[in-house]
Amino acid sequence: MNNLGQMMKKAQQMQAKMAEMQKKLEEVEITGSSGGGMVQVTVNGKGEMRAIKIDPSLLDPNEVEVLEDLIAASANDAKAKVEAQLSEEMSKITGGLQLPGGLKLPF
């Protein structure tokens, strides 16, 4: 029974650490960019978009598709950075314990 009690205690500690990490992620801002930094998208750690910056030289009505592609690329870059940071934070919490494929925490 002692092992079960210890396991439950560790699970509660991990749950508390995950809640703390989720709160921290809401405050973190990560910027993805494309076009040599001409387009930047800033998201929080939960992937919610906070800001977009576009170099004025890209505002050409004849080049709308280019701008759209750069915005999408910047958003994807920011998302990849968020996922990398989340993976790193989760690794700290789980002590390197590999989660089953397809299981994503805390979302």
C-alpha positions as CSV (number, residue, x, y, z in Angstrom):
1,M,0.0,0.0,0.0
2,N,2.9,2.3,0.6
3,N,3.8,2.3,-3.1
4,L,0.3,3.2,-4.1
5,G,0.3,6.1,-1.6
6,Q,3.7,7.3,-3.0
7,M,2.4,7.0,-6.6
8,M,-0.7,9.0,-5.8
9,K,1.4,11.7,-4.1
10,K,3.7,12.0,-7.1
11,A,0.6,12.2,-9.4
12,Q,-0.8,15.0,-7.3
13,Q,2.6,16.8,-7.4
14,M,2.7,16.4,-11.2
15,Q,-0.8,17.7,-11.5
16,A,0.1,20.8,-9.5
17,K,3.2,21.4,-11.6
18,M,1.1,21.0,-14.8
19,A,-1.4,23.6,-13.6
20,E,1.4,26.0,-12.8
21,M,2.9,25.4,-16.2
22,Q,-0.4,26.1,-17.9
23,K,-0.6,29.4,-16.1
24,K,2.9,30.3,-17.1
25,L,2.3,29.4,-20.7
26,E,-0.6,32.0,-20.8
27,E,2.0,34.7,-19.9
28,V,4.8,33.6,-22.3
29,E,4.9,35.3,-25.7
30,I,6.8,33.7,-28.6
31,T,7.3,35.3,-32.0
32,G,7.6,33.4,-35.3
33,S,8.8,35.1,-38.4
34,S,9.2,34.7,-42.1
35,G,10.6,36.7,-45.1
36,G,13.7,37.6,-43.2
37,G,11.7,39.0,-40.3
38,M,9.5,41.1,-42.5
39,V,6.4,39.4,-41.1
40,Q,6.2,38.5,-37.4
41,V,3.4,36.7,-35.6
42,T,3.5,36.7,-31.8
43,V,1.5,34.1,-29.9
44,N,1.2,33.1,-26.2
45,G,2.2,29.7,-24.9
46,K,-1.2,28.4,-25.6
47,G,-1.0,29.3,-29.3
48,E,-3.4,32.3,-29.1
49,M,-2.3,35.1,-31.5
50,R,-1.3,38.3,-29.7
51,A,0.2,40.5,-32.5
52,I,1.2,40.6,-36.1
53,K,3.9,43.0,-37.5
54,I,4.2,43.5,-41.2
55,D,7.0,45.5,-42.9
56,P,5.3,48.3,-44.8
57,S,7.2,47.4,-48.0
58,L,5.1,44.2,-48.2
59,L,1.9,46.2,-48.6
60,D,1.6,46.0,-52.3
61,P,-2.0,45.3,-53.6
62,N,-0.5,43.2,-56.5
63,E,1.4,40.9,-54.0
64,V,-1.4,40.0,-51.6
65,E,-0.7,36.2,-52.0
66,V,2.9,36.7,-51.0
67,L,1.8,38.5,-47.9
68,E,-0.7,35.8,-47.1
69,D,1.9,33.1,-47.4
70,L,4.3,35.0,-45.2
71,I,1.7,35.4,-42.5
72,A,0.9,31.7,-42.6
73,A,4.6,30.8,-42.5
74,S,5.1,33.1,-39.5
75,A,2.2,31.7,-37.6
76,N,3.4,28.2,-38.3
77,D,6.9,29.1,-37.1
78,A,5.4,30.5,-33.9
79,K,3.3,27.4,-33.4
80,A,6.4,25.2,-33.8
81,K,8.3,27.2,-31.2
82,V,5.4,26.9,-28.8
83,E,5.2,23.2,-29.2
84,A,9.0,22.9,-28.7
85,Q,8.8,24.9,-25.5
86,L,5.8,22.9,-24.3
87,S,7.6,19.7,-25.0
88,E,10.6,20.9,-23.0
89,E,8.5,22.0,-20.1
90,M,6.6,18.7,-20.1
91,S,9.9,16.8,-20.1
92,K,10.8,18.7,-16.9
93,I,7.5,17.8,-15.2
94,T,7.4,14.1,-16.2
95,G,11.1,13.6,-15.6
96,G,11.7,12.5,-19.2
97,L,8.9,9.9,-19.0
98,Q,7.7,9.3,-22.5
99,L,3.9,9.7,-23.0
100,P,2.1,7.3,-25.3
101,G,1.8,8.5,-28.9
102,G,-1.0,10.9,-29.6
103,L,-1.3,11.9,-25.9
104,K,-0.7,15.6,-25.6
105,L,-0.7,17.3,-22.3
106,P,-1.8,19.7,-20.9
107,F,-4.2,20.4,-23.8
